Amino acid sequence: MRRREARRHALNLLYQIEVGGWSPEPLLADFLARHNPQDEEVAFVLDSVRGVIERRREIDEVISTHSPDWPLERMPATDRCILRIATHELLYRPEIPAPVAINEAVVLAKCYGTEDSGRFVNGVLGAILKEQAGKSVA
């Protein structure tokens, strides 16, 4: 499994949790049963999903701050999940280059979101990155 596919799996799982009301652990157990647990990308999926769930309040606060005209509850669920994955990467996965996290999120948004999702996701994540860059300089 490649990293892009891993992000797609993370999006699918987070979407099922949010929209479908599924409990995370049974979904993750089912995912593990269908994939090789030794695969590095499987670990990436699990880390992404669990990281978003554990830090959702902080992540949502950051996203909300950078999309004041679009409250989280007004966003399409797909965009919301993509933004959470990418924001998790920007804030908590320093080994992932920020441009890669943003580009991958935009690709997912263009594939699974609305016509405007790619631009929207890019704008929000760009604002988050700009703020993070300002914090690291200060």
PyRosetta script that sets phi, psi and omega in degrees:
from pyrosetta import init, pose_from_sequence

init()
pose = pose_from_sequence("MRRREARRHALNLLYQIEVGGWSPEPLLADFLARHNPQDEEVAFVLDSVRGVIERRREIDEVISTHSPDWPLERMPATDRCILRIATHELLYRPEIPAPVAINEAVVLAKCYGTEDSGRFVNGVLGAILKEQAGKSVA")
pose.set_psi(1, 136.8)
pose.set_omega(1, 177.7)
pose.set_phi(2, -92.3)
pose.set_psi(2, 164.6)
pose.set_omega(2, -176.9)
pose.set_phi(3, -61.0)
pose.set_psi(3, -39.0)
pose.set_omega(3, 178.7)
pose.set_phi(4, -61.9)
pose.set_psi(4, -42.1)
pose.set_omega(4, 177.9)
pose.set_phi(5, -65.4)
pose.set_psi(5, -36.8)
pose.set_omega(5, 177.8)
pose.set_phi(6, -62.0)
pose.set_psi(6, -42.0)
pose.set_omega(6, 177.8)
pose.set_phi(7, -64.6)
pose.set_psi(7, -38.1)
pose.set_omega(7, 177.9)
pose.set_phi(8, -63.0)
pose.set_psi(8, -41.3)
pose.set_omega(8, 176.6)
pose.set_phi(9, -63.9)
pose.set_psi(9, -42.9)
pose.set_omega(9, 178.6)
pose.set_phi(10, -60.8)
pose.set_psi(10, -43.0)
pose.set_omega(10, 177.3)
pose.set_phi(11, -59.9)
pose.set_psi(11, -46.8)
pose.set_omega(11, -179.9)
pose.set_phi(12, -59.5)
pose.set_psi(12, -45.2)
pose.set_omega(12, -179.4)
pose.set_phi(13, -66.0)
pose.set_psi(13, -45.6)
pose.set_omega(13, 179.9)
pose.set_phi(14, -64.6)
pose.set_psi(14, -36.6)
pose.set_omega(14, 177.6)
pose.set_phi(15, -64.1)
pose.set_psi(15, -43.8)
pose.set_omega(15, 178.7)
pose.set_phi(16, -62.8)
pose.set_psi(16, -37.5)
pose.set_omega(16, 179.2)
pose.set_phi(17, -66.9)
pose.set_psi(17, -46.2)
pose.set_omega(17, -175.9)
pose.set_phi(18, -74.8)
pose.set_psi(18, -52.8)
pose.set_omega(18, -173.5)
pose.set_phi(19, -84.2)
pose.set_psi(19, -39.7)
pose.set_omega(19, -177.3)
pose.set_phi(20, -84.2)
pose.set_psi(20, -12.8)
pose.set_omega(20, 180.0)
pose.set_phi(21, 72.9)
pose.set_psi(21, 18.7)
pose.set_omega(21, 179.8)
pose.set_phi(22, -71.4)
pose.set_psi(22, 149.5)
pose.set_omega(22, 173.6)
pose.set_phi(23, -79.2)
pose.set_psi(23, 136.7)
pose.set_omega(23, -174.5)
pose.set_phi(24, -60.5)
pose.set_psi(24, -46.6)
pose.set_omega(24, -171.9)
pose.set_phi(25, -63.5)
pose.set_psi(25, -43.3)
pose.set_omega(25, 176.0)
pose.set_phi(26, -62.7)
pose.set_psi(26, -37.1)
pose.set_omega(26, 177.5)
pose.set_phi(27, -64.0)
pose.set_psi(27, -44.2)
pose.set_omega(27, 179.5)
pose.set_phi(28, -66.4)
pose.set_psi(28, -37.5)
pose.set_omega(28, 177.4)
pose.set_phi(29, -63.7)
pose.set_psi(29, -41.1)
pose.set_omega(29, 177.9)
pose.set_phi(30, -65.1)
pose.set_psi(30, -42.0)
pose.set_omega(30, 177.3)
pose.set_phi(31, -59.2)
pose.set_psi(31, -46.5)
pose.set_omega(31, 179.5)
pose.set_phi(32, -62.6)
pose.set_psi(32, -37.0)
pose.set_omega(32, 179.9)
pose.set_phi(33, -65.5)
pose.set_psi(33, -25.4)
pose.set_omega(33, -178.3)
pose.set_phi(34, -97.6)
pose.set_psi(34, -5.2)
pose.set_omega(34, -177.8)
pose.set_phi(35, -133.6)
pose.set_psi(35, 157.3)
pose.set_omega(35, -179.5)
pose.set_phi(36, -72.2)
pose.set_psi(36, 113.8)
pose.set_omega(36, -178.8)
pose.set_phi(37, -63.1)
pose.set_psi(37, -17.5)
pose.set_omega(37, 178.9)
pose.set_phi(38, -82.3)
pose.set_psi(38, -12.5)
pose.set_omega(38, -179.9)
pose.set_phi(39, -68.1)
pose.set_psi(39, 128.1)
pose.set_omega(39, -179.1)
pose.set_phi(40, -59.0)
pose.set_psi(40, -35.5)
pose.set_omega(40, -179.1)
pose.set_phi(41, -73.0)
pose.set_psi(41, -28.5)
pose.set_omega(41, 174.2)
pose.set_phi(42, -64.6)
pose.set_psi(42, -42.6)
pose.set_omega(42, 175.9)
pose.set_phi(43, -61.5)
pose.set_psi(43, -36.6)
pose.set_omega(43, 177.3)
pose.set_phi(44, -62.0)
pose.set_psi(44, -44.3)
pose.set_omega(44, 177.8)
pose.set_phi(45, -59.2)
pose.set_psi(45, -49.9)
pose.set_omega(45, -178.4)
pose.set_phi(46, -61.3)
pose.set_psi(46, -43.4)
pose.set_omega(46, 179.0)
pose.set_phi(47, -63.3)
pose.set_psi(47, -41.6)
pose.set_omega(47, 179.9)
pose.set_phi(48, -63.6)
pose.set_psi(48, -49.8)
pose.set_omega(48, -177.5)
pose.set_phi(49, -64.5)
pose.set_psi(49, -49.4)
pose.set_omega(49, -179.8)
pose.set_phi(50, -64.9)
pose.set_psi(50, -38.6)
pose.set_omega(50, 179.1)
pose.set_phi(51, -63.1)
pose.set_psi(51, -42.6)
pose.set_omega(51, 178.0)
pose.set_phi(52, -64.7)
pose.set_psi(52, -42.6)
pose.set_omega(52, -179.0)
pose.set_phi(53, -64.6)
pose.set_psi(53, -46.5)
pose.set_omega(53, -177.3)
pose.set_phi(54, -67.1)
pose.set_psi(54, -33.3)
pose.set_omega(54, -175.5)
pose.set_phi(55, -112.1)
pose.set_psi(55, 21.3)
pose.set_omega(55, -173.8)
pose.set_phi(56, -56.9)
pose.set_psi(56, -41.8)
pose.set_omega(56, -178.8)
pose.set_phi(57, -60.2)
pose.set_psi(57, -48.8)
pose.set_omega(57, 179.7)
pose.set_phi(58, -64.0)
pose.set_psi(58, -44.8)
pose.set_omega(58, -178.8)
pose.set_phi(59, -62.3)
pose.set_psi(59, -46.6)
pose.set_omega(59, 179.9)
pose.set_phi(60, -63.0)
pose.set_psi(60, -36.0)
pose.set_omega(60, 177.7)
pose.set_phi(61, -63.3)
pose.set_psi(61, -44.2)
pose.set_omega(61, 179.0)
pose.set_phi(62, -63.5)
pose.set_psi(62, -46.4)
pose.set_omega(62, 179.7)
pose.set_phi(63, -61.3)
pose.set_psi(63, -45.8)
pose.set_omega(63, -178.9)
pose.set_phi(64, -60.6)
pose.set_psi(64, -40.0)
pose.set_omega(64, 179.2)
pose.set_phi(65, -61.4)
pose.set_psi(65, -33.1)
pose.set_omega(65, -175.1)
pose.set_phi(66, -100.9)
pose.set_psi(66, 7.4)
pose.set_omega(66, 173.6)
pose.set_phi(67, -140.7)
pose.set_psi(67, 59.9)
pose.set_omega(67, -173.6)
pose.set_phi(68, -62.1)
pose.set_psi(68, -25.9)
pose.set_omega(68, 180.0)
pose.set_phi(69, -84.4)
pose.set_psi(69, -10.2)
pose.set_omega(69, 180.0)
pose.set_phi(70, -129.2)
pose.set_psi(70, 87.5)
pose.set_omega(70, 176.4)
pose.set_phi(71, -58.2)
pose.set_psi(71, 151.0)
pose.set_omega(71, -177.8)
pose.set_phi(72, -51.3)
pose.set_psi(72, -40.9)
pose.set_omega(72, -176.9)
pose.set_phi(73, -69.3)
pose.set_psi(73, -17.8)
pose.set_omega(73, 177.4)
pose.set_phi(74, -89.0)
pose.set_psi(74, -18.5)
pose.set_omega(74, -179.0)
pose.set_phi(75, -72.1)
pose.set_psi(75, 146.6)
pose.set_omega(75, 170.4)
pose.set_phi(76, -58.7)
pose.set_psi(76, 143.0)
pose.set_omega(76, -176.9)
pose.set_phi(77, -57.7)
pose.set_psi(77, -35.6)
pose.set_omega(77, 179.3)
pose.set_phi(78, -62.6)
pose.set_psi(78, -47.4)
pose.set_omega(78, 178.9)
pose.set_phi(79, -60.6)
pose.set_psi(79, -42.1)
pose.set_omega(79, -179.3)
pose.set_phi(80, -60.5)
pose.set_psi(80, -45.5)
pose.set_omega(80, -179.7)
pose.set_phi(81, -66.6)
pose.set_psi(81, -41.5)
pose.set_omega(81, 178.2)
pose.set_phi(82, -62.8)
pose.set_psi(82, -44.7)
pose.set_omega(82, 178.7)
pose.set_phi(83, -62.0)
pose.set_psi(83, -38.3)
pose.set_omega(83, 178.9)
pose.set_phi(84, -65.1)
pose.set_psi(84, -43.2)
pose.set_omega(84, 179.4)
pose.set_phi(85, -61.7)
pose.set_psi(85, -50.3)
pose.set_omega(85, -176.7)
pose.set_phi(86, -67.0)
pose.set_psi(86, -38.6)
pose.set_omega(86, 178.1)
pose.set_phi(87, -65.3)
pose.set_psi(87, -39.2)
pose.set_omega(87, 174.7)
pose.set_phi(88, -57.9)
pose.set_psi(88, -44.2)
pose.set_omega(88, 179.0)
pose.set_phi(89, -64.5)
pose.set_psi(89, -43.9)
pose.set_omega(89, -179.0)
pose.set_phi(90, -63.5)
pose.set_psi(90, -39.2)
pose.set_omega(90, -174.2)
pose.set_phi(91, -89.5)
pose.set_psi(91, -33.6)
pose.set_omega(91, -168.4)
pose.set_phi(92, -124.2)
pose.set_psi(92, 0.8)
pose.set_omega(92, -179.5)
pose.set_phi(93, -126.2)
pose.set_psi(93, 73.2)
pose.set_omega(93, -175.8)
pose.set_phi(94, -63.1)
pose.set_psi(94, -17.7)
pose.set_omega(94, 178.6)
pose.set_phi(95, -74.2)
pose.set_psi(95, -13.2)
pose.set_omega(95, 178.2)
pose.set_phi(96, -96.4)
pose.set_psi(96, 118.7)
pose.set_omega(96, 178.7)
pose.set_phi(97, -59.4)
pose.set_psi(97, 135.1)
pose.set_omega(97, -177.7)
pose.set_phi(98, -54.2)
pose.set_psi(98, -44.9)
pose.set_omega(98, 179.2)
pose.set_phi(99, -60.1)
pose.set_psi(99, -32.7)
pose.set_omega(99, 178.1)
pose.set_phi(100, -68.2)
pose.set_psi(100, -47.0)
pose.set_omega(100, 179.5)
pose.set_phi(101, -58.2)
pose.set_psi(101, -43.6)
pose.set_omega(101, -178.9)
pose.set_phi(102, -68.8)
pose.set_psi(102, -47.0)
pose.set_omega(102, -179.8)
pose.set_phi(103, -58.8)
pose.set_psi(103, -45.3)
pose.set_omega(103, -179.8)
pose.set_phi(104, -63.7)
pose.set_psi(104, -37.3)
pose.set_omega(104, 177.6)
pose.set_phi(105, -65.6)
pose.set_psi(105, -41.1)
pose.set_omega(105, 179.1)
pose.set_phi(106, -64.5)
pose.set_psi(106, -41.2)
pose.set_omega(106, 177.5)
pose.set_phi(107, -60.5)
pose.set_psi(107, -46.0)
pose.set_omega(107, 177.8)
pose.set_phi(108, -61.7)
pose.set_psi(108, -42.2)
pose.set_omega(108, -178.7)
pose.set_phi(109, -63.5)
pose.set_psi(109, -40.4)
pose.set_omega(109, 178.7)
pose.set_phi(110, -67.3)
pose.set_psi(110, -33.6)
pose.set_omega(110, -179.9)
pose.set_phi(111, -76.9)
pose.set_psi(111, -40.6)
pose.set_omega(111, -169.2)
pose.set_phi(112, -116.0)
pose.set_psi(112, -8.4)
pose.set_omega(112, -177.6)
pose.set_phi(113, -99.0)
pose.set_psi(113, -160.6)
pose.set_omega(113, 178.7)
pose.set_phi(114, -84.6)
pose.set_psi(114, -179.9)
pose.set_omega(114, 178.6)
pose.set_phi(115, -58.7)
pose.set_psi(115, -33.2)
pose.set_omega(115, -177.3)
pose.set_phi(116, -95.0)
pose.set_psi(116, -3.6)
pose.set_omega(116, -173.0)
pose.set_phi(117, -60.3)
pose.set_psi(117, -40.9)
pose.set_omega(117, -178.8)
pose.set_phi(118, -59.5)
pose.set_psi(118, -47.9)
pose.set_omega(118, 178.8)
pose.set_phi(119, -65.5)
pose.set_psi(119, -41.3)
pose.set_omega(119, -179.2)
pose.set_phi(120, -62.7)
pose.set_psi(120, -50.3)
pose.set_omega(120, -179.6)
pose.set_phi(121, -60.8)
pose.set_psi(121, -43.9)
pose.set_omega(121, 178.5)
pose.set_phi(122, -59.8)
pose.set_psi(122, -43.9)
pose.set_omega(122, -179.4)
pose.set_phi(123, -64.2)
pose.set_psi(123, -45.9)
pose.set_omega(123, -179.6)
pose.set_phi(124, -64.9)
pose.set_psi(124, -46.7)
pose.set_omega(124, -178.6)
pose.set_phi(125, -68.1)
pose.set_psi(125, -34.5)
pose.set_omega(125, 175.7)
pose.set_phi(126, -62.0)
pose.set_psi(126, -40.6)
pose.set_omega(126, 177.9)
pose.set_phi(127, -66.3)
pose.set_psi(127, -40.1)
pose.set_omega(127, 177.7)
pose.set_phi(128, -63.5)
pose.set_psi(128, -45.6)
pose.set_omega(128, 179.6)
pose.set_phi(129, -61.0)
pose.set_psi(129, -43.5)
pose.set_omega(129, 180.0)
pose.set_phi(130, -60.3)
pose.set_psi(130, -42.9)
pose.set_omega(130, 178.0)
pose.set_phi(131, -65.1)
pose.set_psi(131, -43.2)
pose.set_omega(131, 179.6)
pose.set_phi(132, -62.2)
pose.set_psi(132, -39.4)
pose.set_omega(132, 178.1)
pose.set_phi(133, -63.6)
pose.set_psi(133, -38.8)
pose.set_omega(133, 177.9)
pose.set_phi(134, -65.9)
pose.set_psi(134, -34.9)
pose.set_omega(134, 177.9)
pose.set_phi(135, -68.5)
pose.set_psi(135, -37.8)
pose.set_omega(135, -177.1)
pose.set_phi(136, -73.9)
pose.set_psi(136, -22.8)
pose.set_omega(136, 178.2)
pose.set_phi(137, -81.1)
pose.set_psi(137, -35.1)
pose.set_omega(137, -175.5)
pose.set_phi(138, -70.9)
pose.dump_pdb("model.pdb")
